[in-house]
């Protein structure tokens, strides 16, 4: 029993003073990925989150899907899903939660953080004050947890602000901006003529479900009564739920930090008014048993402060796909801006303009120009309002924040400031350490000196020289133009044999197309067109192209739309090749072709996109000469996903016991073996709401063994589903080689390995 007598003085809450090596403030996707990355490299990290769950807008409190460059598979960014910890989280969520339950996704994030012994997690803990060591350095942050009535004073040499509104950077005095820059400031043609303060607003989502019996609904008095005040009310559908109502947005003309509570109440007014309209207006049939299951209690924020870094990204960097020497990640979501009036605007709910491919994000945009020991992460990084329209999305922020976690570890080891990584010429070290964790920085392979396999001879029991994609699938109607995206060799004339079915005599138009940039996947250059007569019924046709490629790159063999024709698909599934379609994806403003107004600084081009499994199968074909893209030597070329070519070793499906053999001229000391497997980086793995067909990526190796060439069993893996498998041996070994014996993921999907790294 505790008894305290009256105290005439003010009592104080409990205060804990914590000292660590790295403090991450904000537990959204950015903060989580930064903290995990740093912790895994041995950096003692405190992760401070002001909510009871991790994930920010991706959490069960808001329930927005996390996504990035794959853009719902609605753009031309092939094999562009974010790598490293971000990808690991998505793949884990796919395995545990392919249905897209936001509550389960909470546990995926929490589990990942709690597995790291170097992370101290403080949930329900809000940072409210910064103490500075001097004008340009932070000494500590103060925080309060209302659940345990405890104050924290957290000190460290390095801090990361991933808080969304930038509480740490703001209180530390860092330069920031709110609103849109004018065209004149950066020459951005998508920017307004004059700068203004209007912002992207907040949104609150809701879920509905069907009850076993009719359910009445009586709206609260504060609910919106006049639904026609929402100009888009006619697009409301009774079965829409969650982020299908992302356009219920408000607050762009207010202070999106200090007016958040007022904005929230207005959004509640809208949400409950919309539900009243669905249930009680008589405009919808079959709604008697619909009931309101969940409404968000906090809004999902889009925009507030952005901080001035050593470099500020602009529209030209995104659309022009500018390459940076200090690139640490890539982006690929459209420039996605919303009207400031949100749900009350007469304009479209958003305006999205895409680039032709992914673009670099530079390290300099993560470093505030005037605070020496602080990193920026999340939506507050250094970008103009227009560029922010792309960099703000959650998978991109998590991906970018991994560089912060890795940089913090490098700064700790070298006893330097974040900016010194640039000034001391350490950016290549940072890039390589990231790539060794699966970052896949564009055009930046893992350095050969990081991998003992680059010194070895690599052979395989078989190699998939792709001569045929089996004729064993259904018929695909050519109602939409379709193509096979294939890694072709330079100066090689190819012939393709196809199976087609015609409802009447007609012609099949086939085009060979490529992108202007050899690492893009926008088929804007037509090298050759052929028109082939087709009789009524099923038949084989042969297409022989005379034109060749000037360099090795992906090319599109396009079969143009013809409603009288179908082409046979295949049930086989190969790594690094893909069926794409000149299709429409309204979720990302894709109408088959992007046609911006003149003077906007955005490109006109066609969209050729994949379909989600189980649709979008490969088209069956014979290929001559064979595609020689799956060499065993690819496992040490430094690339861990398709990029200009397939970059993998893929075994022959007929090989019943596929294996790789790595042989050194003399014994090597090996303590760690890392395998980079096929995670189908083209598949968008939205974290919640969408749901997915597979729980395990079908191309991913699930079973394999690793032995020394002398016969010692080192690894026996079964039931794998993760893309990167890292094996730290109990003790280092001395060996002249390794043998990796693998099992095909299925009878129709051959075994594939992208990279093997030994150290």
Order of alpha helices (4+ residues) and beta strands (2+ residues): beta-beta-alpha-beta-alpha-alpha-beta-beta-beta-beta-beta-alpha-beta-alpha-beta-beta-beta-alpha-beta-beta-alpha-beta-beta-beta-beta-beta-alpha-alpha-alpha-alpha-beta-beta-beta-beta-beta-beta-beta-beta-beta-beta-beta-beta-beta-beta-beta-beta-beta-beta-beta-beta
